[in-house]
Amino acid sequence: MAFIEAALASVRPRLASSACPSSSSRFALFSSLPSILPCSSVPPTSPGPRSFSTSGDIEDPVPPRSSLLGQFRSKRGLSVTDITSTRHYYQEWCEKQLEFSLCRGKPKRTDAMKAGSDRHSQLEKEVSEKMELHFETIEDSWAIRLMNFIIGAHNLLFEGITRELPVVGVIEGVWMVGVIDEIRISRDGGAGLPMLVDTKTRCKATVPSAAQKRNARLQLMCYKYLWDNLVTNTFPTEHFFRHYELNRQYTLTGDVKKYIDSLELDLKTLDDVLSHFRRTSSLLSQSDEQLLLRYELQSDQSLLEEYYFPYDSSWCKKQVDKGLEFWLGYREASFVPEDEKWKCKFCAFASDCPQSVTSSTNRTRSR
C-alpha cells in the first residue's frame, strides 16, 4: 500500500470533495477526482486489448477494404459494444441490422436509449465530477482517455468504486476499446477483488429476455478480459503508437496540459502519460470471476433484478471469434435466429431486410 500511496500522492491533494452516496452502492463515497469529457471536432480513435492467444508477436492486421472493419473501423478500431451491446444496431443483437446501420447510417436514438444514457451519466456523477476539456489533436484526445483511466483507477483504489472506466487492448490482433460501467471492491470481507458491474435500464417492469441477458453477459466478459489483460500483461506500447500513427513525443497543449498541471503531475508528452498509465495499471489486480448485471426500471430507478454469473473464457472467445469473422469479411452477416425474430418488430430496416421480406411473403402465401 505504501507504493500505491507514493505513486498517487501527487494526485490525492487535488481531490474534489463531493460526498454523494448512492442508495444502490455498497460503499460510502467520500471524494472524487473529476473525470474528463473531451470536446472537439477531431474524432478520437479507439484502442483495445491483447489477443486471447498470448504467444507470438502482435502484428497490425491488414483488413481488406471490402470488410466492414476496413471500411468503418480501420483506424478507430472496434469497441466492445460494436460486438456485444444489448442495444439495437450492434452485432450480437443482429448482424444484418448492424450492417444496414453502418452502410446507411443509424436511425435516431429512441427515448429509451436516451433515458439509459442519462441514467449512466447520473451514476457516474455519484462518484466523480465531469469536466469538459477542449482539444485539437488525436494525441491530446488519447491523453484524455488515458488520464480518465488513471483517475478512475485512483478512485477504485482509495474509495472502492469507479464508474465509466475506459480500457484498451488487442483481441485476436484487432484493437478494441471499451468503457466499463462500474467496478467495485468489497470492503466487507471476501477476496477484495475488483468486481465488474453493468447497470441496464428497462422501460417496463419485466425481467430481460434470454437473448438480452446473453448479450449483456458477453459484454461484461469482454470487459473482464480487457481489464485482466491490461493489469497483468505488458501494454504493447510500440504497437499502440504505430497502429494509431501517434507521435509519442507530442507535447501536450491547451486544456489538457492545464488539467494535468493542476494535478501536480509531471507529464509533458503523450509518452509520459502512457508511462503513467502503465504504472497505474501495475497497481491493480485481476477482477473477480463473478460478474454482476443490474436491471433498473427507467421510470423510478427501482431495482428489477441483480444477476450474478461466472466468467466463461471459452464461451467468450468463441463469441468474439465469430464476431470478428463478420467484421473481417470472412463471412456474410447472419440474421436473427427463428426464436428471436421478435427483434424484427423493433428494427427500422425491417422493410428492406431479406429475412423480413421473405417471412412476410411466406405468411401471405400461407393464408
VENMOLIN-V537935 format. One record per helix or strand of 2 or more residues. SS is the DSSP state (H for helix, E for strand). FROM is the first residue (numbers start at 1). LEN is the number of residues. If there is no record, write none. Layout:
BEGIN
ss: [SS,SS]
from: [FROM,FROM]
len: [LEN,LEN]
END
This chain:
BEGIN
ss: [H,E,H,E,H,H,H,E,H,E,E,E,H,H,H,H,E,E,H,H,H,H]
from: [2,35,68,78,80,95,111,130,138,161,174,194,210,237,254,270,290,303,313,338,350,354]
len: [11,5,5,2,5,10,15,5,22,11,12,9,23,7,9,13,8,8,15,9,3,13]
END
